[in-house]
Amino acid sequence: MSYFIDRRLNGKNKSMVNRQRFMQRYKKHIKQAVSDAVNKRSITDMERGENISIPSRDTHEPVISHGQGGQQHRIYPGNKQFDAGDRIDKPKSGGGGAGSGQASNQGSGEDEFSFYISKEEFLNYIFEDLALPNMVKKTLSTQDDFETRHAGFVTEGTANNLSIIRSMRNAHARRIALSAGKKRKLKELQQEQKELEENPDGFKQQARLLAINEEIAILKSRIKKVPYLDTFDLRYRSQVKYPVPTSKAVMFCLMDVSGSMTQDIKEIAKRFYILLYLFLQKSYDKIELVFIRHHTSAKEVTEEEFFYSRETGGTIVSSALKLMHEIVQDRYSASEWNIYAAQASDGDNWDDDSPHCASLLSNQILPQVQYFSYIEITPQNHQALWHAYEKLSTDWPHEFAMAQIKDPGDIYSVFRKLFAKQNASESQRSSPQGESA
C-alpha cells in the first residue's frame, strides 16, 4: 500500500464554505453554547468570540469506505511535527484527545469537538430571530454624514494617494511610444551591421559600416535618454465625498441609584443595557447614549458614574422621566431620531409617585419613542411601580413592555422575550404611529 501526505498550507478562506455548512448543521448546539456564554460572561467580554464544544458522538457522519484487499492510494493531511512511524507520548491527563475535561470513575469519558466562532458570528447567534419593534427610518439630516468614494484617477494629488501601479503602467506605455520606432530601426541597423561585418570587402561596404556604427550609437543614446519615470506619468487616486442618508438612534438608560439598589442589581442592569446597545448597533449607523440616574432627583451622568455611584435616601422615579422628556425636546427631535429607552429599577418608589410615572409615560414619552422597556430587578414580589405600569402594557402594547429579572441567569431569556421578532413584526403592522422601514 502506498500513501501520500499533503503538506500544503491552507489558503485564506479556503474552507469557508465547509465552515458555514458545518455551522448550519450544528446550529442548535452553537445557539445553546452562545446562550450559556451570555449568562456567564462579564460585561467587558460581550464583544469577543467564543469556544464552542460539541460532543463527538453528535458529529458522527456516515462514510463510504473501501472493502478489504486491492491496492489503495490515500492522501493524508500533513503536519510539520511528525512523520510516519513516529511514536507519540500519551497525554499526561490520561485522555487521548481534548475530551470533556472531566475525570470519570466509570473508566470512560466523552470526547468533544471544539472550535472557535468570531465576534461577528457570536453576535449574530445572540440576536438571531430578534427585531426592533416599530423600527422606523425617519427623515434625517445628512449635513455631517459623508461617504468617501473612489472617483478614478487624476494627474495631481498628495503622495499618500499616489497609485504606483497606474503610474508605472503609464510610464511603460510612454517609453514604448517614444522608443518603439527607434528600437525597430536599431534592430534593422544591427542586422545590416552583422551582414556587412561578415563580408567587409569593398570600400563602399566599409563606408556603409562606419555610417551604420555611428547611427547605431546615436539611436542607443536617444533610447537611453527616454526617462524611466516622468512627472507626466504620475496618477493619483481621486477620493470624493458623497452625502449619504444615515439612520440614527438614541438610547436612554434610566436607573435608580438609591440605597436599595445594590451593586449586584446594577451589574444585572448593565448586562441588559449592553445587550440592548449591541442590538441597536446592528440596526443603526449612529447611536448615542444618554445615562440618567435618579434617587429623589434625576441627573444626566457619564457611564462610569451611572453604574458605580450610589446614593442614599428615597426614590422618586418621575424625576428621571421628566428629565428624559426635557432632553428629548431639547436635543433629540422625535421626527429625526429613533428613540429607545430602558428603565431598570428594583421597583421601589413612593406610592404617590408611581401613578404620576405612568401618566408621564402615557402622555409625554411613549408617543415619541419607538420602544420603552421596563425591567424590575428583584427576586421578591412586584413593587408599586410594576402595578402602576401594568395598564400601560394594555394601552401601549407595541411601544411598552416590562419584565422581571430575578437573577443574572434570566437576563438573556428576558431580553429575547422583549425583542422577539414576531412581536416586532406585529407592532409594525398594528401600531398607529409605525411607518414602513
PLY file of the C-alpha trace (Angstrom):
ply
format ascii 1.0
element vertex 437
property float x
property float y
property float z
element edge 436
property int vertex1
property int vertex2
end_header
0.00 0.00 0.00
1.27 3.47 -0.85
0.11 6.79 0.55
0.86 10.48 0.25
0.99 13.29 2.79
-0.28 16.72 1.71
1.88 19.34 3.46
0.48 22.36 1.61
-0.76 25.22 3.74
-4.44 26.03 3.58
-5.12 29.23 1.68
-7.01 32.11 3.23
-10.76 31.40 3.46
-10.19 28.13 1.62
-12.55 26.22 3.92
-15.11 28.99 4.44
-17.87 27.14 2.57
-17.29 23.98 4.58
-17.28 26.02 7.81
-20.60 27.66 7.01
-22.10 24.28 6.12
-20.83 22.82 9.39
-22.21 25.72 11.48
-25.59 25.43 9.79
-25.71 21.70 10.52
-24.92 22.13 14.22
-26.81 25.38 14.68
-28.78 24.06 17.64
-25.63 23.18 19.61
-23.98 26.53 18.83
-27.04 28.57 19.86
-27.20 26.73 23.18
-23.48 27.34 23.81
-23.87 31.05 22.94
-26.84 31.36 25.28
-24.83 29.83 28.13
-21.87 32.11 27.39
-24.02 35.25 27.58
-25.23 34.38 31.06
-21.74 33.51 32.35
-19.65 36.28 30.79
-18.55 39.52 32.34
-19.64 42.82 30.84
-16.32 43.59 29.14
-16.26 40.20 27.37
-19.52 40.64 25.49
-17.87 41.61 22.19
-15.45 38.73 21.69
-15.84 35.31 20.13
-16.45 32.04 21.91
-15.06 28.50 22.00
-17.84 26.05 21.16
-17.68 22.38 22.18
-19.83 19.69 20.59
-19.86 16.07 21.81
-18.05 13.86 19.32
-20.99 11.46 19.15
-23.10 14.29 17.66
-20.59 14.97 14.88
-20.62 11.40 13.54
-21.40 11.18 9.83
-21.78 8.15 7.55
-18.78 7.49 5.33
-18.13 5.32 2.28
-15.15 3.03 2.74
-13.34 0.54 0.51
-13.59 -3.18 1.11
-10.66 -5.36 2.08
-7.96 -6.12 -0.47
-6.67 -4.36 -3.50
-4.18 -1.54 -3.76
-5.21 1.78 -2.31
-3.79 5.27 -2.73
-4.63 7.75 0.01
-3.75 11.37 0.73
-3.46 12.19 4.42
-3.42 15.68 5.96
0.17 16.58 6.79
1.86 18.42 9.60
5.26 19.92 10.39
5.96 17.87 13.53
5.55 14.17 12.80
6.29 11.63 10.08
5.02 8.12 9.51
6.27 5.76 12.19
6.85 8.42 14.87
5.78 7.46 18.38
3.65 9.99 20.26
3.61 10.14 24.06
0.29 9.68 25.77
-1.08 12.95 27.28
-0.38 13.27 30.99
-4.08 13.81 31.72
-4.70 10.27 30.59
-7.03 11.19 27.73
-6.50 10.54 24.07
-7.96 13.86 22.93
-9.37 17.11 24.12
-12.09 15.26 25.96
-14.68 16.79 28.17
-12.11 17.98 30.69
-13.73 15.89 33.42
-12.36 12.79 35.11
-14.56 9.70 35.11
-14.81 6.93 37.69
-16.54 4.68 35.17
-13.43 4.03 33.10
-14.61 6.04 30.11
-15.36 9.63 29.18
-16.84 11.60 26.32
-14.66 13.38 23.76
-15.67 16.78 22.47
-15.06 18.61 19.22
-14.10 22.24 19.92
-13.89 25.19 17.55
-13.91 29.00 17.76
-16.55 31.39 16.45
-15.68 35.01 15.73
-17.16 38.10 17.38
-19.46 38.72 14.41
-20.72 35.13 14.44
-21.20 35.29 18.21
-23.34 38.44 17.97
-25.34 37.02 15.05
-26.30 33.99 17.13
-27.17 36.21 20.12
-29.61 38.35 18.15
-30.94 35.79 15.72
-34.73 35.80 15.48
-34.87 39.20 17.22
-36.04 42.52 15.80
-36.58 46.07 16.97
-40.25 46.94 17.44
-41.50 49.98 15.50
-38.19 50.37 13.70
-38.84 53.50 11.62
-36.36 55.07 9.19
-37.20 58.72 9.68
-36.20 61.76 7.63
-32.69 62.53 8.80
-30.28 65.42 8.49
-27.22 64.44 6.45
-25.13 67.60 6.73
-22.41 65.85 8.75
-22.70 62.38 7.17
-20.47 61.68 4.18
-19.09 58.61 2.47
-15.75 58.64 0.66
-15.90 57.00 -2.77
-13.30 56.29 -5.43
-13.70 58.60 -8.44
-11.00 57.47 -10.86
-7.50 58.94 -11.23
-6.19 62.48 -11.56
-2.82 63.97 -12.53
-2.41 65.95 -9.31
-2.72 64.91 -5.72
-0.96 64.12 -2.46
1.73 61.49 -2.08
-0.41 59.16 0.04
-2.95 58.91 -2.83
-0.31 58.03 -5.45
-1.27 54.95 -7.46
2.01 53.16 -8.13
0.55 50.56 -10.47
-1.27 53.10 -12.65
1.79 55.41 -12.72
4.15 52.59 -13.73
1.71 51.46 -16.39
1.63 54.97 -17.88
5.42 55.17 -17.76
5.76 51.87 -19.55
3.29 52.93 -22.25
5.12 56.24 -22.73
8.52 54.53 -23.08
7.07 52.19 -25.68
5.52 55.06 -27.62
8.72 57.16 -27.60
11.25 54.42 -28.30
9.40 51.76 -30.31
10.33 53.30 -33.69
13.94 53.82 -32.64
14.27 50.25 -31.37
12.79 48.91 -34.57
15.24 51.00 -36.63
18.09 49.92 -34.31
17.24 46.26 -34.84
17.33 46.71 -38.63
20.70 48.51 -38.49
22.17 45.86 -36.23
21.09 43.16 -38.68
22.67 45.07 -41.58
25.78 45.67 -39.47
26.12 41.95 -38.88
25.87 41.19 -42.59
28.50 43.80 -43.50
30.88 42.53 -40.83
30.62 39.06 -42.33
31.52 40.44 -45.81
33.72 43.51 -45.21
35.15 43.58 -48.79
34.92 46.79 -50.73
35.29 50.46 -49.98
31.54 51.12 -50.09
30.88 48.37 -47.58
33.46 49.85 -45.22
31.99 53.33 -45.53
28.48 51.99 -45.01
29.62 50.06 -41.91
31.09 53.21 -40.38
27.88 55.11 -41.07
25.82 52.31 -39.52
28.00 52.25 -36.40
27.60 55.97 -35.97
23.83 55.78 -36.50
23.53 52.89 -34.01
25.39 54.91 -31.38
23.06 57.86 -31.92
19.92 55.66 -31.64
21.16 53.99 -28.44
21.87 57.41 -26.94
18.39 58.64 -27.79
16.73 55.49 -26.39
18.78 55.81 -23.21
17.67 59.41 -22.76
13.98 58.42 -22.56
13.27 58.80 -18.79
12.12 55.70 -16.91
9.52 57.71 -14.98
8.28 61.20 -15.76
6.01 63.55 -13.82
3.63 63.24 -16.75
3.16 59.55 -15.87
2.05 60.08 -12.26
-1.56 59.29 -11.41
-3.30 59.87 -8.08
-6.42 58.21 -6.71
-9.30 60.65 -6.59
-11.44 60.48 -3.44
-14.78 62.28 -3.49
-17.10 62.74 -0.50
-20.75 61.98 -1.17
-23.51 62.88 1.30
-25.35 59.72 2.33
-28.53 59.26 4.38
-27.95 57.50 7.69
-30.21 56.02 10.27
-29.52 57.11 13.81
-30.93 56.29 17.20
-30.59 57.44 20.78
-30.75 55.04 23.68
-31.84 56.36 27.08
-30.69 54.36 30.09
-32.63 55.18 33.27
-31.70 53.65 36.61
-32.45 54.07 40.28
-29.28 54.61 42.37
-30.90 54.98 45.78
-29.83 52.99 48.80
-32.00 49.98 47.89
-30.11 49.44 44.61
-27.16 47.18 45.43
-24.12 46.77 43.18
-25.33 43.29 42.16
-28.59 44.78 40.87
-26.62 47.41 38.93
-24.46 44.70 37.34
-27.58 42.90 36.15
-28.91 46.16 34.71
-25.60 46.83 32.99
-25.67 43.47 31.25
-29.15 44.18 29.96
-28.08 47.63 28.71
-25.04 46.12 26.97
-27.23 43.63 25.12
-29.60 46.39 24.04
-26.75 48.61 22.85
-25.16 45.83 20.79
-28.56 45.02 19.35
-29.12 48.63 18.30
-25.68 48.70 16.68
-26.80 46.00 14.23
-29.73 48.14 13.09
-28.50 51.75 13.13
-25.44 53.52 11.73
-25.26 56.07 14.51
-26.18 55.53 18.15
-25.95 57.95 21.04
-26.27 57.00 24.69
-27.86 59.10 27.42
-27.43 57.95 31.02
-29.89 59.26 33.62
-29.62 58.24 37.25
-32.06 59.20 39.95
-32.97 58.91 43.60
-35.18 61.75 44.79
-33.83 63.87 41.91
-32.52 62.98 38.46
-29.26 63.87 36.74
-27.61 63.14 33.38
-24.23 61.49 34.09
-21.38 59.58 32.45
-21.40 55.80 32.07
-18.89 55.33 34.91
-20.95 57.41 37.30
-24.15 55.77 36.11
-23.14 52.23 37.05
-20.87 52.73 40.04
-22.22 55.69 42.03
-24.56 55.10 44.94
-26.80 57.50 46.77
-28.81 57.25 49.93
-32.36 58.31 50.56
-35.70 57.71 48.92
-36.76 57.21 45.33
-38.79 59.44 43.02
-38.86 57.80 39.59
-40.83 60.59 37.92
-37.80 62.89 38.18
-35.92 60.69 35.69
-38.86 60.54 33.28
-39.24 64.34 33.38
-35.53 64.81 32.64
-35.69 62.36 29.76
-38.62 64.25 28.25
-36.72 67.54 28.56
-33.61 66.09 26.86
-35.73 64.70 24.00
-37.34 68.08 23.45
-34.00 69.87 23.57
-31.63 67.55 21.65
-33.43 64.60 20.07
-36.38 65.58 17.96
-38.73 62.64 17.54
-39.05 63.48 13.83
-35.32 62.92 13.25
-34.26 60.38 15.85
-35.35 56.84 16.62
-35.69 56.92 20.41
-35.32 53.85 22.60
-35.38 53.75 26.39
-34.75 51.15 29.05
-35.54 51.68 32.72
-34.03 49.46 35.42
-35.22 49.51 39.00
-35.91 47.29 41.97
-39.48 48.62 41.82
-39.22 50.65 44.99
-40.88 54.05 44.66
-43.03 56.45 46.63
-46.64 55.25 46.34
-47.92 58.68 45.33
-45.28 58.96 42.58
-45.96 55.69 40.74
-49.29 56.80 39.18
-47.57 60.04 38.16
-44.87 57.99 36.37
-47.49 56.06 34.43
-49.15 59.34 33.41
-45.83 60.83 32.21
-45.11 57.78 30.10
-48.56 57.61 28.57
-48.95 61.32 27.77
-45.42 62.56 27.00
-42.84 59.80 26.43
-44.48 56.80 24.75
-45.96 58.87 21.86
-42.40 59.90 20.93
-40.34 56.72 21.42
-40.00 53.62 19.30
-39.85 51.34 22.32
-39.70 51.65 26.09
-38.77 48.63 28.19
-39.01 48.44 31.96
-37.15 45.72 33.86
-37.77 45.13 37.52
-34.74 43.50 39.12
-35.86 41.78 42.31
-36.39 38.19 43.46
-39.36 39.33 45.51
-42.94 40.12 44.59
-43.73 43.02 42.26
-43.48 46.50 43.75
-45.68 49.61 43.41
-44.07 50.79 40.17
-44.83 47.49 38.44
-48.52 47.67 39.31
-48.69 51.29 38.08
-47.12 50.28 34.75
-49.38 47.26 34.14
-52.09 49.32 32.45
-49.51 50.75 30.02
-48.89 47.27 28.65
-52.54 47.16 27.61
-52.81 50.73 26.32
-49.43 50.70 24.50
-48.82 47.03 23.62
-46.35 47.81 20.82
-44.40 50.67 22.40
-44.11 49.47 26.00
-43.02 46.19 27.57
-41.91 45.13 31.03
-40.36 42.04 32.54
-38.89 40.86 35.81
-35.30 39.66 36.28
-34.67 37.66 39.43
-31.02 36.66 38.87
-28.28 37.04 36.20
-29.38 33.83 34.51
-32.67 35.48 33.47
-31.06 38.35 31.53
-30.77 36.72 28.12
-34.16 34.99 28.21
-35.89 38.23 29.27
-34.10 40.16 26.53
-35.22 37.66 23.88
-38.77 37.86 25.22
-38.85 41.65 24.94
-37.41 41.75 21.41
-38.82 38.61 19.81
-39.14 39.08 16.05
-42.80 38.02 15.97
-43.78 40.79 18.37
-41.78 43.32 16.37
-43.41 42.44 13.06
-46.86 42.61 14.60
-46.08 46.04 16.05
-45.12 47.40 12.65
-48.44 46.23 11.18
-50.64 47.32 14.04
-49.05 50.42 15.55
-50.89 53.63 14.62
-47.58 55.50 14.67
-45.47 53.00 12.74
-44.23 53.60 9.23
-42.69 51.14 6.82
-38.92 50.98 7.18
0 1
1 2
2 3
3 4
4 5
5 6
6 7
7 8
8 9
9 10
10 11
11 12
12 13
13 14
14 15
15 16
16 17
17 18
18 19
19 20
20 21
21 22
22 23
23 24
24 25
25 26
26 27
27 28
28 29
29 30
30 31
31 32
32 33
33 34
34 35
35 36
36 37
37 38
38 39
39 40
40 41
41 42
42 43
43 44
44 45
45 46
46 47
47 48
48 49
49 50
50 51
51 52
52 53
53 54
54 55
55 56
56 57
57 58
58 59
59 60
60 61
61 62
62 63
63 64
64 65
65 66
66 67
67 68
68 69
69 70
70 71
71 72
72 73
73 74
74 75
75 76
76 77
77 78
78 79
79 80
80 81
81 82
82 83
83 84
84 85
85 86
86 87
87 88
88 89
89 90
90 91
91 92
92 93
93 94
94 95
95 96
96 97
97 98
98 99
99 100
100 101
101 102
102 103
103 104
104 105
105 106
106 107
107 108
108 109
109 110
110 111
111 112
112 113
113 114
114 115
115 116
116 117
117 118
118 119
119 120
120 121
121 122
122 123
123 124
124 125
125 126
126 127
127 128
128 129
129 130
130 131
131 132
132 133
133 134
134 135
135 136
136 137
137 138
138 139
139 140
140 141
141 142
142 143
143 144
144 145
145 146
146 147
147 148
148 149
149 150
150 151
151 152
152 153
153 154
154 155
155 156
156 157
157 158
158 159
159 160
160 161
161 162
162 163
163 164
164 165
165 166
166 167
167 168
168 169
169 170
170 171
171 172
172 173
173 174
174 175
175 176
176 177
177 178
178 179
179 180
180 181
181 182
182 183
183 184
184 185
185 186
186 187
187 188
188 189
189 190
190 191
191 192
192 193
193 194
194 195
195 196
196 197
197 198
198 199
199 200
200 201
201 202
202 203
203 204
204 205
205 206
206 207
207 208
208 209
209 210
210 211
211 212
212 213
213 214
214 215
215 216
216 217
217 218
218 219
219 220
220 221
221 222
222 223
223 224
224 225
225 226
226 227
227 228
228 229
229 230
230 231
231 232
232 233
233 234
234 235
235 236
236 237
237 238
238 239
239 240
240 241
241 242
242 243
243 244
244 245
245 246
246 247
247 248
248 249
249 250
250 251
251 252
252 253
253 254
254 255
255 256
256 257
257 258
258 259
259 260
260 261
261 262
262 263
263 264
264 265
265 266
266 267
267 268
268 269
269 270
270 271
271 272
272 273
273 274
274 275
275 276
276 277
277 278
278 279
279 280
280 281
281 282
282 283
283 284
284 285
285 286
286 287
287 288
288 289
289 290
290 291
291 292
292 293
293 294
294 295
295 296
296 297
297 298
298 299
299 300
300 301
301 302
302 303
303 304
304 305
305 306
306 307
307 308
308 309
309 310
310 311
311 312
312 313
313 314
314 315
315 316
316 317
317 318
318 319
319 320
320 321
321 322
322 323
323 324
324 325
325 326
326 327
327 328
328 329
329 330
330 331
331 332
332 333
333 334
334 335
335 336
336 337
337 338
338 339
339 340
340 341
341 342
342 343
343 344
344 345
345 346
346 347
347 348
348 349
349 350
350 351
351 352
352 353
353 354
354 355
355 356
356 357
357 358
358 359
359 360
360 361
361 362
362 363
363 364
364 365
365 366
366 367
367 368
368 369
369 370
370 371
371 372
372 373
373 374
374 375
375 376
376 377
377 378
378 379
379 380
380 381
381 382
382 383
383 384
384 385
385 386
386 387
387 388
388 389
389 390
390 391
391 392
392 393
393 394
394 395
395 396
396 397
397 398
398 399
399 400
400 401
401 402
402 403
403 404
404 405
405 406
406 407
407 408
408 409
409 410
410 411
411 412
412 413
413 414
414 415
415 416
416 417
417 418
418 419
419 420
420 421
421 422
422 423
423 424
424 425
425 426
426 427
427 428
428 429
429 430
430 431
431 432
432 433
433 434
434 435
435 436
